[in-house]
């Protein structure tokens, strides 16, 4: 999956389903760190959480 595909998914599939105060938890995959991901999720008044890396 590319960052563009993930942003499309967020914009047209996930974000329309989010309610105020919902949380979106994602791992640290590179597509989750694309520039507009946080803006799209927070624009829906939801919370964005990235899991920390477990590798040492």
C-alpha positions in Angstrom: 0.0 0.0 0.0 1.2 3.5 -0.8 0.7 6.7 1.2 -1.7 7.9 -1.5 -3.8 4.8 -1.3 -3.9 5.1 2.5 -4.9 8.8 2.4 -7.7 7.8 0.0 -8.9 5.1 2.4 -8.8 7.6 5.3 -10.6 10.4 3.4 -13.4 8.3 1.8 -13.8 5.2 4.0 -12.6 5.6 7.6 -13.0 9.3 8.4 -16.7 9.5 7.4 -17.4 6.7 9.9 -15.6 8.4 12.8 -17.5 10.1 15.6 -16.3 12.8 17.9 -13.8 11.5 20.4 -13.0 8.2 18.5 -9.4 7.0 18.6 -7.5 5.7 15.6 -4.5 3.6 16.6 -1.9 2.7 14.0 1.4 0.9 14.0 4.6 2.5 12.8 4.3 1.5 9.1 5.6 4.2 6.8 2.2 4.8 5.2 0.8 5.8 8.6 3.4 8.6 8.8 2.4 10.4 5.5 2.1 14.1 6.1 -1.7 14.5 5.9 -2.7 11.5 8.0 -2.8 13.3 11.3 -4.6 16.3 9.8 -7.3 14.1 8.2 -8.0 12.2 11.4 -7.9 15.3 13.7 -10.0 17.2 11.3 -12.8 14.8 12.2 -12.2 15.7 15.9 -10.8 12.2 16.5 -7.6 11.2 18.2 -4.6 9.9 16.3 -2.2 7.5 18.1 0.9 5.9 16.7 2.2 2.8 18.5 5.9 3.0 19.6 8.4 0.7 18.0 8.9 -2.5 20.1 12.3 -3.3 18.6 15.4 -2.2 20.5 
